[in-house]
Amino acid sequence: MKKYVIALPLGAALLTAWIAVGHSFVGHWRVAYGNGVTGHAVFTSNGRVEATFDGQTWKVGGPYKVEGNTVMISDSSCGLGYWGKYRTTWYSDDSVKAVLVEDSCSGRKMNVDGSVLVREKK
């Protein structure tokens, strides 16, 4: 019985830690942007993101940070000093939705708020 008293809290702590760090944005994603446009996004392990839009030739990119279930994005179209903050809901390791917390850049807000990302399989 004593083994279970120690193992149960330890197991719960490990599970919580795994869930907290279990999701990663790093990789290639297919994106349905919040404004109805589709495209792709690439998140790198060094904290950079680059987004493209189907049917258009321009790209937008910049740094990103993740803290828990929140992702912060800064990009070249809004000025690299302006950060947007979005709450993420992970449906699986390969799909996530972003919802606005705060962002002063209207163009980025229009694209990112409500966007759904699905990891591209190789």
C-alpha positions as CSV (number, residue, x, y, z in Angstrom):
1,M,0.0,0.0,0.0
2,K,2.8,2.4,0.8
3,K,4.2,1.9,-2.7
4,Y,0.9,3.2,-4.2
5,V,0.9,6.3,-1.9
6,I,4.3,7.4,-3.4
7,A,3.7,6.1,-7.0
8,L,0.4,7.7,-7.6
9,P,1.5,11.3,-6.9
10,L,4.7,10.7,-8.8
11,G,2.9,9.3,-11.8
12,A,0.5,12.2,-11.7
13,A,3.4,14.7,-11.6
14,L,5.2,13.0,-14.5
15,L,2.0,12.9,-16.6
16,T,1.3,16.6,-15.9
17,A,4.9,17.5,-16.9
18,W,4.6,15.4,-20.1
19,I,1.4,17.1,-21.1
20,A,2.8,20.6,-20.4
21,V,5.8,20.0,-22.7
22,G,4.4,17.3,-25.0
23,H,3.4,19.6,-27.8
24,S,5.8,21.3,-30.2
25,F,5.2,23.8,-33.0
26,V,8.5,22.9,-34.6
27,G,7.8,21.6,-38.1
28,H,5.7,22.2,-41.3
29,W,2.0,23.0,-40.9
30,R,-1.0,23.4,-43.3
31,V,-2.9,26.4,-42.0
32,A,-6.6,27.5,-42.3
33,Y,-6.2,31.1,-41.3
34,G,-8.9,32.8,-39.3
35,N,-10.0,35.0,-42.2
36,G,-10.6,32.0,-44.5
37,V,-7.3,32.1,-46.4
38,T,-5.2,28.9,-46.5
39,G,-1.5,28.5,-46.5
40,H,1.5,27.0,-44.8
41,A,3.7,27.8,-41.8
42,V,7.1,26.6,-40.8
43,F,8.2,26.8,-37.2
44,T,11.9,26.2,-36.6
45,S,13.6,25.0,-33.4
46,N,15.5,28.3,-33.1
47,G,12.2,30.3,-32.5
48,R,11.4,31.5,-36.0
49,V,8.3,31.2,-38.0
50,E,7.6,31.8,-41.7
51,A,4.1,31.9,-43.1
52,T,2.9,31.7,-46.7
53,F,-0.5,32.1,-48.3
54,D,-2.0,30.0,-51.1
55,G,-2.2,31.9,-54.4
56,Q,0.2,34.6,-53.2
57,T,4.0,34.9,-53.6
58,W,4.9,36.9,-50.5
59,K,5.9,35.5,-47.1
60,V,5.8,36.9,-43.6
61,G,8.0,35.8,-40.8
62,G,9.7,36.5,-37.5
63,P,10.3,35.2,-34.0
64,Y,7.9,33.2,-31.8
65,K,7.8,32.1,-28.2
66,V,5.7,29.5,-26.4
67,E,4.8,29.7,-22.7
68,G,2.4,26.9,-21.7
69,N,-0.7,27.1,-23.8
70,T,0.2,30.6,-25.2
71,V,2.1,31.4,-28.3
72,M,3.6,34.9,-28.9
73,I,4.4,36.0,-32.4
74,S,6.2,39.0,-33.9
75,D,6.5,39.4,-37.6
76,S,7.9,41.5,-40.4
77,S,4.6,42.9,-41.6
78,C,3.7,44.4,-38.3
79,G,7.1,45.4,-37.2
80,L,9.3,43.1,-35.2
81,G,8.8,45.0,-31.9
82,Y,5.0,44.3,-31.9
83,W,4.0,41.0,-30.4
84,G,0.7,39.2,-30.6
85,K,-0.4,36.8,-28.0
86,Y,-2.7,33.8,-28.7
87,R,-4.1,31.0,-26.6
88,T,-3.6,27.5,-28.1
89,T,-5.9,24.5,-27.9
90,W,-4.2,21.3,-29.0
91,Y,-6.5,18.6,-30.4
92,S,-3.6,16.2,-30.8
93,D,0.2,16.5,-31.3
94,D,-0.6,17.3,-35.0
95,S,-3.4,19.8,-34.8
96,V,-3.9,23.1,-32.8
97,K,-6.2,26.1,-32.9
98,A,-5.1,29.7,-32.0
99,V,-7.4,32.2,-30.4
100,L,-6.6,35.9,-29.8
101,V,-5.6,37.0,-26.3
102,E,-4.1,40.4,-27.4
103,D,-2.6,41.8,-30.6
104,S,-2.3,45.4,-31.7
105,C,-1.5,44.4,-35.3
106,S,-4.8,44.2,-37.2
107,G,-3.5,42.3,-40.2
108,R,-1.9,39.6,-38.1
109,K,-4.9,39.4,-35.8
110,M,-7.2,38.9,-38.8
111,N,-5.1,36.0,-40.0
112,V,-4.1,34.3,-36.7
113,D,-7.2,34.6,-34.6
114,G,-9.2,31.4,-35.1
115,S,-6.6,29.7,-37.3
116,V,-6.2,26.0,-37.3
117,L,-2.9,24.3,-38.0
118,V,-2.5,20.7,-39.0
119,R,1.0,19.2,-39.1
120,E,2.1,18.1,-42.6
121,K,3.2,14.5,-42.8
122,K,6.4,13.7,-44.7
